[in-house]
């Protein structure tokens, strides 16, 4: 299963990102990842991942902040030089197009999460799983440490809280 990301389009001007983030934080919505990208002359796309997705959508609607939902794939990789390049090479060799990618740090040593949007997510999932790349889903993730990997079943809310929030 893919993870839902909320995408908000804002005017590129001071205070706009604050308006969105404070609206969510005022209601106790915990954001696990945020990225902003300018496009055009005066627009910014803000991408948000929260484990309180339904609550986040209600808050944004109540504040009349328009958004769309997007499905992304999150992978958990070792934080070392060349690891992301290795994943990108596998995807490139399979001719999978990446719309965008951003990473988020974890507090765990040796781990980083990468959030991908692919033009063909089904094919991307096949390649990632075939090559034993850890895909963060609602159910199965690869619990990793610097000295070994163990497959375990974990809920994504618990997983992201564990790796991002100490």
C-alpha positions, 0 to 999 in steps of 0.5 A: 500500500502506498502512503498518502501525502497532502499537497498544498499550493500556496502563494510564494510569499512570507507567512504562507507556510506558517499559516498551514503548519500552525493550523495543523500544530494548533490542533495537535497534528504531528507532521512527519515530513514537510517539503516545499518547492517553488514552481512558476513565478509565485507559487509553492507546493508544500508536501506534508506527511502526517500519521493523523491524515484524516484529522489533518484534512479536516483542519485544512478544510476548516481553514479553507486551505485547498489540498490534494492527496497524493500517494507516495512510496517511502523507503527506509535505507541505510544512511551511508554514501552511495546507498541512495545512488544504489537505489536510483541505479536499480530504478533507472535500469528498470526505466522507472521515472521519478516525479520527485524524491525528498528525504527525511532524517531519523533519530536512529543512527544509520537510517534515513527515509526517502519519499518518492513519487513515481509515474508507475508506482506499481512497477517501482514497488516490484523493483524495490521489493525484488531488490530487498529495499525496505518499503514502509507500508501499513503492515510490513517493514524491514526493521534494520540496524547497522549490524543486521536486518530482521523482518517484523510486522509493524504499523506505520504509525508506530514505525514512523513514530519510532524512527522519527520521534524519539 
